[in-house]
Amino acid sequence: MSIPDRLDEIPPSGIRRLFELAGRHKGVISLGIGEPDFDTPSHIKEYAKEALDLGMSHYTPNNGLKILRDAISVKLLKDNRIQADPDKNIMVTAGGNQAFLLSLSTFLREGEEVLIPSPCFVTHSAAVRLVGGKAVEVGTYIGRGFRVAPEDLRKAMTRKTRCIIINSPNNPTGSVLRRKDLEEIAEIAAERNLRVISDEVYEKVIYDGEEHVSLASLNGMSERVVTINSFSKTYAMTGWRLGYAVADESTIAKMTKLQMYLDACPMSFGQYAVAKALGDPRSKVSIEAMRSEYESRRNYVYGRLRNMDGMEVSKPGGAFYIFPRVKGRGDVTLSEKLLLEAKVAAVPGSTFGKYGVNHLRLCYATAMKYLEEAMDRMEKFMGKIP
Ligand SMILES: Cc1ncc(COP(=O)(O)O)c(C=O)c1O
């Protein structure tokens, strides 16, 4: 099948559809789109201005500025316990999404299967299909806090399985994989000689004192795993479009070749800004301020939903989403009614795959006063449903 045919088969993102619908109605509180409501920290903006004043407005190397790759390498060792050579194992991309598509393109062949714990981030399954692979959803459930069960991964395997995708902390469920889960996934990947793509863009949005564990840091995994990360969520800079991938030398070389023919390089002055930000102690302070605010909001929204009629909810351990199961109504109908009658925008769970049916995704990266009002409206609305 050719790329245009595959593209025809992929539905447009349900999140965008909801976003447009919400825009047509006045007074809607949006818990729809998933991005930080904070501004990019001012010192990072200052660094970008400095870069422009230095004349950094031209192409950079295809794999990104050397100063940024060096800074990422230091960060990886310190935060993630991943040893990565800045010239061989790291490339800078136009966001995590691009890194994901580029990495899949380097190894996935037509018809090969990719296991994706589901509900899952919309881009993951779409990218697999676009590249010609088959996305195989492996169900995750509220009772296990949406953490994938390793035995379910084993059951879903066939001779065609080539790759597993993990995403912790997770969009849309907020689940966080434990070290033990990751060790079991690593064992399966080694046994079956699989690639793993580990999407860690929410690594810094994690609660209850938990520690983020990178799969690539586990014994023997660094050659097998592509780690995807991004500055979008960590530094509240989704519009800057900057992320990176960490992988074995051959994968990074192929990704770099492909990037040359796509956008040549990620944006120049932003790369300088994040390179500086990685080494600036103010960044840690900004990250912690945002993280702790998200945690307070998580606690509030979780507490309200737990006591709401018709909702079953598990406490998310990270990211800024909560994924309640809604009883007795289809998620698409409920989302539409919530929007029209209660004026709250929440994404239907089925947008995130077949295991998301009868759930809603609420994003709480929104100021507390709006969350309070949204919860009041939802409570009233849910209370009226027979
Ligand atoms: C799980 C996950 N991965 C990747 C991305 C993409 O982020 P970026 O802005 O870096 O492309 C997102 C954005 O919502 C996400 O939720």
The ligand as a Tripos MOL2 file, in Angstrom:
@<TRIPOS>MOLECULE
LIG
   16    16     1     0     0
SMALL
NO_CHARGES

@<TRIPOS>ATOM
      1 C1          2.8120   10.9200   24.8550 C.3       1 LIG1
      2 C2          3.2180   12.0260   23.9680 C.ar      1 LIG1
      3 N1          4.2930   11.8640   23.1900 N.ar      1 LIG1
      4 C3          4.7040   12.8330   22.3530 C.ar      1 LIG1
      5 C4          4.0330   14.0220   22.2690 C.ar      1 LIG1
      6 C5          4.5160   15.0210   21.2750 C.3       1 LIG1
      7 O1          5.1340   16.0790   21.8240 O.3       1 LIG1
      8 P1          5.9390   17.1290   20.9440 P.3       1 LIG1
      9 O2          5.2950   18.4520   21.1580 O.co2     1 LIG1
     10 O3          7.3200   17.0790   21.4900 O.co2     1 LIG1
     11 O4          5.9000   16.6820   19.5170 O.co2     1 LIG1
     12 C6          2.8970   14.2460   23.0600 C.ar      1 LIG1
     13 C7          2.1190   15.4940   22.9470 C.2       1 LIG1
     14 O5          1.0070   15.6150   23.3800 O.2       1 LIG1
     15 C8          2.4840   13.2220   23.9320 C.ar      1 LIG1
     16 O6          1.4120   13.3650   24.7110 O.3       1 LIG1
@<TRIPOS>BOND
     1     1     2 1
     2     2     3 ar
     3     2    15 ar
     4     3     4 ar
     5     4     5 ar
     6     5     6 1
     7     5    12 ar
     8     6     7 1
     9     7     8 1
    10     8     9 2
    11     8    10 1
    12     8    11 1
    13    12    13 1
    14    12    15 ar
    15    13    14 2
    16    15    16 1
@<TRIPOS>SUBSTRUCTURE
     1 LIG1         1 GROUP 0 **** ****
